[in-house]
């Protein structure tokens, strides 16, 4: 996306001692050159949902209108379609013993590759199939957002567009 490189990694079963400590350790690997966000896999409705939210975050950062100072936190808020960090963490934060999704982005390709390799070389079960859209995810997301499924949202592309528009409408 422009001059930003990104990697999205799905894991089928996150099994780490402390999730926050694990993510902090990954951030140290890049010496601050890579933004890292990790969310519950059930909160993302496919790769396109993630990429659309990331595009909005990147554009908001360029225009200096992000919801919060750190771009990875802005991304979390946009994926969760809320402007409250505590709610976003509670609703879609990465959980131990559950499928997860790591979203990495950076202007520095070498640092991004280094962190990506670090994740892939851990004991985590890499499985991008956990990112795929499905009926259960759609129902969970609708319930979380207080939206009733209807014929307009039954199509995967329409649902992804709806989520992207909700993410774009978030403001300070």
Secondary structure, 3 states (H helix, E strand, C coil): CCCCEEEEEEECCCCCCCHHHHHHHHHHHCCCCCEEEEEEHHHCCCHHHHHHHHHHHHHHHHCCCCCCCCHHHHHHHHHHCCCCHHHHHHHHECCCCCCEEEEEEECCHHHHHHHHHHHHCCCCCECHHHHCCCHHHHHHHHHHHCCCCCCCCCCHHHHHHHHHHHHHHCCC
